[in-house]
């Protein structure tokens, strides 16, 4: 392994790292927004909308992200819809993540015993107060492990962006290997930067899970 090669490659991997993190986190925010909206539609059984949400979740949870990216980036232009490669990455990651986030949040909402809602209604609380003070804090706490796992999963899924020629970490590694055959150095930097991206999220997720359990159960 050549330290000189690693030093020369660092700026390129640094740029790719920043791009990957930017697109990854924008996609995750989009996934959270979609997930919350879809979970509420399922929890409150909104007519017709809940059926559409179920179809969306089944479609995106049962197809690979790579196939979804190909459809968005190469398929949509056939009907006159053209988007940039970065927007494609964000949209693909957000739609995939939204389907997983929705299930995590919905399972947390369903886990709150119905008797708590009935008891709160009997005490004269409004539906909004019940949701804000009773249902959502418990549902969120129970959803946190699944949400954290989904965030880590989505960040790792950014590795397929290279298939649509997005200059992410994986694309940079493959490009440099193909040009200069410095495989060991390229793969070392690829692994290093993915660890730098995922390790803080893993530690933060563990901390948030502990805080959520403390808030719920008083441990």
N, C-alpha and C positions, 0 to 999 in steps of 0.2 A: 504493500500500500504506500502510495507516494503522498507525503504531506504537501508537497508543492502543488500537485494536482488538486488536492482537496482545497487548498487555499485559493487556487484559481477558480474553482467551481463554486465557492461559497457565495459570491454575489449573485450568481444566477439562481442558485437554490434559495437564497434569501428572498429574491423577488417572487419566485414561484410560491414560496411559503406564504408571503403576505397575500398574494392573490387567492391561494387556496383557502386561507383563513377567512378572508373577506367574503368570498362566495359561499363558503360553508356556513358561516354564521348568519348571513342574510337569508340563506335558504332555511336555516333552523328557525329563525324568527317567523318566517312565512309559515313554516310547518306548525309552530305553536298557535298562530292565529287561526289557521285552518282547523287544527286539532280541537281547539276550544269551541269554535263555532259548530263543528260537526258533532262533538260530544254533547253539546247542549241540545242540538236538534234530535239526537237519538234519545237522550235522557227524558226530554219533555214530549217525545213522540209527536213532533210537528208533522201534520198531515202532508203527504207527498214528499216534502223535503227530507224526511227521515229515510224514505225509500231511495231517493237520489244519493244520499250520504252513504247508505249501505252499499249501493252499487259502486260508488267511488272508492270506498275502503277496500272492497273485495278486488276491484280491478288493480289498484296500485299496490296492494299487499301481495298479490299473486303474480306480479310481473317484475322482472329484474329492472333495476335502474338503467342499465345499459340500453335495454329495449325501449324504455320510455324516452331516454335522451335521443336515440335514433329517430323515434317517431316525431318528437318535437322539432329537432334540428333539421332532419332530412325530409320528414313527411309533410309537415305543415306548409313549407314553401310550395308544395304541389297544389295547394288550394289558395295560394296567394298570401300566406302569413309568413313573414320573414322576421326572425329575431336574431340578435347577436349571440355569439357563443357563450358569453358570460350570463346573459339573461336566460339562455337555455339551461345552463347549469343550475342557476338559482331556482328556476321554475321546476325543473326535474326533481331537485333535492327537496324543495318545499312540498310538492305534491306527494312524493313518496313519504316524506316525514309526517305530513299531515294525517295520512291514513294510520300511521302507527301512534302518533300522539293522541288522535281521537279515541282509539281503543284504550289507551292507558288512562286517559281522563275519564272516559265513560265508565270504566271498571271501578275507578275511585268513587264516582258519584253513586253508582249502584250499590257500593259497599256500605253506604251510610244507611243505618236502619230506618225504615219508614216510620216506626213508632216515634222517633225523635221529631219528625215533621208534624205528626199528628198531635204530639204533646205541645209543641210550640204553638200550633194553631189554636189549641184549647186555651192557651194562656193569653191569646189575643195578639200574637205577633203577626206582622204582615208577611206575605210570601217573600218579599225582598229581604226583610230582616232575617227570615229563616234561612234563606240561601246564603246571605252574606255572613251571618254569625254562626250558623250551625252546619249547613251542608258543605259549603265550599272549603272552609278550613280543614275539615276532616277528609274530604275528597282529595284535596291537593296533597295533604300529608301522605295519604295512601298511594297517590299516583307518582310521588317523587322518584322512587326506585326505577319504575318503568320509564319515566321521562328522561332521567339521567342516562339510562342504558340506550335510549333512542338517540340522544344527542351524540353519544360516543359512536354509535352505529352509523349515524349520518355523516359524521366527520370522516370516518374510515371509508365511507362510500364515495367520498370525493376522488378517490383514486381512479375511478372509471371515467372521469372527465377528459382524460387524455384521448379517449376514443373519438371525441368530437373536436380534437385539436385545440383544446384549451390548454394554455401554457401553465399547467399546475405542476405540482411536485413530480408526479409520475411521468408526465410528458417530458419534463426537463431531464429526468434520469434516463428515460429511453432514448431521447434525442442525443444526449451526450455519449451514451454507450454506443449508439449507432455511428456517431461521427468519429470518436476517438478510441473506442474499445477499452476505456478505463472502467471496467465493470465494477471492480471491487470498491473503488473510490465513490462511484456514483451511487451504488446501492447503500454504502455506509452513510452517505449524506441523506439519502432518501429515508432510511430508517431513523436516523438522528432527528430529522425535522418532523417526522410524524410523531415521534416520542415527545418532542417539544410541544407539538400541537395538542396531543391527547392526554398527556400526563397531568397538566394543570386542571383539565376538565374532570379527570377521574378523581383527583384530590378534592376539588371543589364539590363534586357530586357527593362524595362520601360525607363531607361536612354538612351539606344541605340535608342529606338523608337523616343524619343524626339530629340536626336541629328540628326537622319535621317530626321525628319520633318523639323528641322531648316535648314539643308543643302539643302533641296529641295525647301522649300517655303520661307525661310528667316524670319520665325516667331521669 
